[in-house]
Amino acid sequence: METWIKSLKTNTPQEGFELAILLARKGVAYTQPSADVRKKLRPKYAKNADSLTFASQVIASHFQTVAAANNYWK
């Protein structure tokens, strides 16, 4: 496995949120390594409110982790 994350530390909450999104996207890529399959599935979940809500929940969970790692940017 490639090491792609060096730290959860970010300079700003905005950077932290962007890192949370990256963590969520990488999680999907690790779970379904085929880009072709992910591309084929996207139209189904892109228009599904429940799927989009679940994706937001995953990002929020990652953002909580990143925020804690950054002492909530105090």
PyMOL commands that place a pseudoatom at each C-alpha (Angstrom):
pseudoatom trace, name=CA, resn=MET, resi=1, chain=A, elem=C, hetatm=0, pos=[0.000, 0.000, 0.000]
pseudoatom trace, name=CA, resn=GLU, resi=2, chain=A, elem=C, hetatm=0, pos=[1.152, 3.487, -0.869]
pseudoatom trace, name=CA, resn=THR, resi=3, chain=A, elem=C, hetatm=0, pos=[1.665, 5.920, 2.021]
pseudoatom trace, name=CA, resn=TRP, resi=4, chain=A, elem=C, hetatm=0, pos=[-0.327, 8.982, 1.018]
pseudoatom trace, name=CA, resn=ILE, resi=5, chain=A, elem=C, hetatm=0, pos=[-1.178, 10.575, 4.320]
pseudoatom trace, name=CA, resn=LYS, resi=6, chain=A, elem=C, hetatm=0, pos=[1.651, 12.087, 6.283]
pseudoatom trace, name=CA, resn=SER, resi=7, chain=A, elem=C, hetatm=0, pos=[-0.342, 13.822, 9.036]
pseudoatom trace, name=CA, resn=LEU, resi=8, chain=A, elem=C, hetatm=0, pos=[-3.804, 14.853, 10.145]
pseudoatom trace, name=CA, resn=LYS, resi=9, chain=A, elem=C, hetatm=0, pos=[-2.436, 18.289, 11.045]
pseudoatom trace, name=CA, resn=THR, resi=10, chain=A, elem=C, hetatm=0, pos=[-3.740, 21.154, 8.914]
pseudoatom trace, name=CA, resn=ASN, resi=11, chain=A, elem=C, hetatm=0, pos=[-3.328, 24.915, 9.114]
pseudoatom trace, name=CA, resn=THR, resi=12, chain=A, elem=C, hetatm=0, pos=[-7.009, 25.820, 8.970]
pseudoatom trace, name=CA, resn=PRO, resi=13, chain=A, elem=C, hetatm=0, pos=[-10.433, 24.265, 9.445]
pseudoatom trace, name=CA, resn=GLN, resi=14, chain=A, elem=C, hetatm=0, pos=[-10.988, 24.623, 5.671]
pseudoatom trace, name=CA, resn=GLU, resi=15, chain=A, elem=C, hetatm=0, pos=[-7.895, 22.509, 4.990]
pseudoatom trace, name=CA, resn=GLY, resi=16, chain=A, elem=C, hetatm=0, pos=[-9.139, 20.085, 7.635]
pseudoatom trace, name=CA, resn=PHE, resi=17, chain=A, elem=C, hetatm=0, pos=[-12.488, 19.741, 5.903]
pseudoatom trace, name=CA, resn=GLU, resi=18, chain=A, elem=C, hetatm=0, pos=[-10.766, 19.149, 2.572]
pseudoatom trace, name=CA, resn=LEU, resi=19, chain=A, elem=C, hetatm=0, pos=[-8.643, 16.458, 4.228]
pseudoatom trace, name=CA, resn=ALA, resi=20, chain=A, elem=C, hetatm=0, pos=[-11.829, 14.863, 5.610]
pseudoatom trace, name=CA, resn=ILE, resi=21, chain=A, elem=C, hetatm=0, pos=[-13.251, 14.716, 2.083]
pseudoatom trace, name=CA, resn=LEU, resi=22, chain=A, elem=C, hetatm=0, pos=[-10.016, 13.152, 0.823]
pseudoatom trace, name=CA, resn=LEU, resi=23, chain=A, elem=C, hetatm=0, pos=[-10.153, 10.554, 3.593]
pseudoatom trace, name=CA, resn=ALA, resi=24, chain=A, elem=C, hetatm=0, pos=[-13.721, 9.666, 2.612]
pseudoatom trace, name=CA, resn=ARG, resi=25, chain=A, elem=C, hetatm=0, pos=[-12.818, 9.394, -1.072]
pseudoatom trace, name=CA, resn=LYS, resi=26, chain=A, elem=C, hetatm=0, pos=[-9.773, 7.252, -0.328]
pseudoatom trace, name=CA, resn=GLY, resi=27, chain=A, elem=C, hetatm=0, pos=[-11.941, 5.004, 1.832]
pseudoatom trace, name=CA, resn=VAL, resi=28, chain=A, elem=C, hetatm=0, pos=[-14.240, 4.385, -1.113]
pseudoatom trace, name=CA, resn=ALA, resi=29, chain=A, elem=C, hetatm=0, pos=[-11.280, 3.707, -3.414]
pseudoatom trace, name=CA, resn=TYR, resi=30, chain=A, elem=C, hetatm=0, pos=[-9.816, 1.195, -0.966]
pseudoatom trace, name=CA, resn=THR, resi=31, chain=A, elem=C, hetatm=0, pos=[-13.202, -0.497, -0.550]
pseudoatom trace, name=CA, resn=GLN, resi=32, chain=A, elem=C, hetatm=0, pos=[-13.865, -0.632, -4.313]
pseudoatom trace, name=CA, resn=PRO, resi=33, chain=A, elem=C, hetatm=0, pos=[-10.480, -0.493, -6.072]
pseudoatom trace, name=CA, resn=SER, resi=34, chain=A, elem=C, hetatm=0, pos=[-11.978, -0.624, -9.586]
pseudoatom trace, name=CA, resn=ALA, resi=35, chain=A, elem=C, hetatm=0, pos=[-12.395, 2.901, -10.971]
pseudoatom trace, name=CA, resn=ASP, resi=36, chain=A, elem=C, hetatm=0, pos=[-14.628, 1.438, -13.688]
pseudoatom trace, name=CA, resn=VAL, resi=37, chain=A, elem=C, hetatm=0, pos=[-17.013, -0.049, -11.132]
pseudoatom trace, name=CA, resn=ARG, resi=38, chain=A, elem=C, hetatm=0, pos=[-17.086, 3.199, -9.115]
pseudoatom trace, name=CA, resn=LYS, resi=39, chain=A, elem=C, hetatm=0, pos=[-17.838, 5.155, -12.290]
pseudoatom trace, name=CA, resn=LYS, resi=40, chain=A, elem=C, hetatm=0, pos=[-20.638, 2.746, -13.194]
pseudoatom trace, name=CA, resn=LEU, resi=41, chain=A, elem=C, hetatm=0, pos=[-22.206, 3.007, -9.720]
pseudoatom trace, name=CA, resn=ARG, resi=42, chain=A, elem=C, hetatm=0, pos=[-21.994, 6.799, -9.450]
pseudoatom trace, name=CA, resn=PRO, resi=43, chain=A, elem=C, hetatm=0, pos=[-25.224, 7.606, -11.395]
pseudoatom trace, name=CA, resn=LYS, resi=44, chain=A, elem=C, hetatm=0, pos=[-27.200, 5.424, -8.967]
pseudoatom trace, name=CA, resn=TYR, resi=45, chain=A, elem=C, hetatm=0, pos=[-26.029, 7.106, -5.775]
pseudoatom trace, name=CA, resn=ALA, resi=46, chain=A, elem=C, hetatm=0, pos=[-25.566, 10.623, -7.191]
pseudoatom trace, name=CA, resn=LYS, resi=47, chain=A, elem=C, hetatm=0, pos=[-29.341, 11.076, -7.344]
pseudoatom trace, name=CA, resn=ASN, resi=48, chain=A, elem=C, hetatm=0, pos=[-30.159, 9.209, -4.139]
pseudoatom trace, name=CA, resn=ALA, resi=49, chain=A, elem=C, hetatm=0, pos=[-30.739, 11.485, -1.126]
pseudoatom trace, name=CA, resn=ASP, resi=50, chain=A, elem=C, hetatm=0, pos=[-29.976, 8.715, 1.372]
pseudoatom trace, name=CA, resn=SER, resi=51, chain=A, elem=C, hetatm=0, pos=[-26.659, 7.897, -0.300]
pseudoatom trace, name=CA, resn=LEU, resi=52, chain=A, elem=C, hetatm=0, pos=[-25.660, 11.564, -0.322]
pseudoatom trace, name=CA, resn=THR, resi=53, chain=A, elem=C, hetatm=0, pos=[-26.638, 11.921, 3.340]
pseudoatom trace, name=CA, resn=PHE, resi=54, chain=A, elem=C, hetatm=0, pos=[-24.553, 8.876, 4.250]
pseudoatom trace, name=CA, resn=ALA, resi=55, chain=A, elem=C, hetatm=0, pos=[-21.587, 10.318, 2.351]
pseudoatom trace, name=CA, resn=SER, resi=56, chain=A, elem=C, hetatm=0, pos=[-21.951, 13.556, 4.295]
pseudoatom trace, name=CA, resn=GLN, resi=57, chain=A, elem=C, hetatm=0, pos=[-22.002, 11.604, 7.550]
pseudoatom trace, name=CA, resn=VAL, resi=58, chain=A, elem=C, hetatm=0, pos=[-18.751, 9.851, 6.663]
pseudoatom trace, name=CA, resn=ILE, resi=59, chain=A, elem=C, hetatm=0, pos=[-17.113, 13.191, 5.849]
pseudoatom trace, name=CA, resn=ALA, resi=60, chain=A, elem=C, hetatm=0, pos=[-18.407, 14.668, 9.122]
pseudoatom trace, name=CA, resn=SER, resi=61, chain=A, elem=C, hetatm=0, pos=[-16.945, 11.747, 11.055]
pseudoatom trace, name=CA, resn=HIS, resi=62, chain=A, elem=C, hetatm=0, pos=[-13.558, 12.237, 9.405]
pseudoatom trace, name=CA, resn=PHE, resi=63, chain=A, elem=C, hetatm=0, pos=[-13.751, 15.990, 10.067]
pseudoatom trace, name=CA, resn=GLN, resi=64, chain=A, elem=C, hetatm=0, pos=[-14.292, 15.297, 13.779]
pseudoatom trace, name=CA, resn=THR, resi=65, chain=A, elem=C, hetatm=0, pos=[-11.120, 13.210, 13.791]
pseudoatom trace, name=CA, resn=VAL, resi=66, chain=A, elem=C, hetatm=0, pos=[-9.100, 15.834, 11.934]
pseudoatom trace, name=CA, resn=ALA, resi=67, chain=A, elem=C, hetatm=0, pos=[-10.425, 18.628, 14.167]
pseudoatom trace, name=CA, resn=ALA, resi=68, chain=A, elem=C, hetatm=0, pos=[-9.454, 16.697, 17.290]
pseudoatom trace, name=CA, resn=ALA, resi=69, chain=A, elem=C, hetatm=0, pos=[-5.977, 16.037, 15.859]
pseudoatom trace, name=CA, resn=ASN, resi=70, chain=A, elem=C, hetatm=0, pos=[-5.610, 19.785, 15.363]
pseudoatom trace, name=CA, resn=ASN, resi=71, chain=A, elem=C, hetatm=0, pos=[-6.827, 20.666, 18.873]
pseudoatom trace, name=CA, resn=TYR, resi=72, chain=A, elem=C, hetatm=0, pos=[-9.820, 22.269, 17.162]
pseudoatom trace, name=CA, resn=TRP, resi=73, chain=A, elem=C, hetatm=0, pos=[-7.473, 24.917, 15.704]
pseudoatom trace, name=CA, resn=LYS, resi=74, chain=A, elem=C, hetatm=0, pos=[-7.099, 26.700, 19.038]
for i in range(1, 74): cmd.bond("trace and resi %d" % i, "trace and resi %d" % (i + 1))
show_as sticks, trace
zoom trace
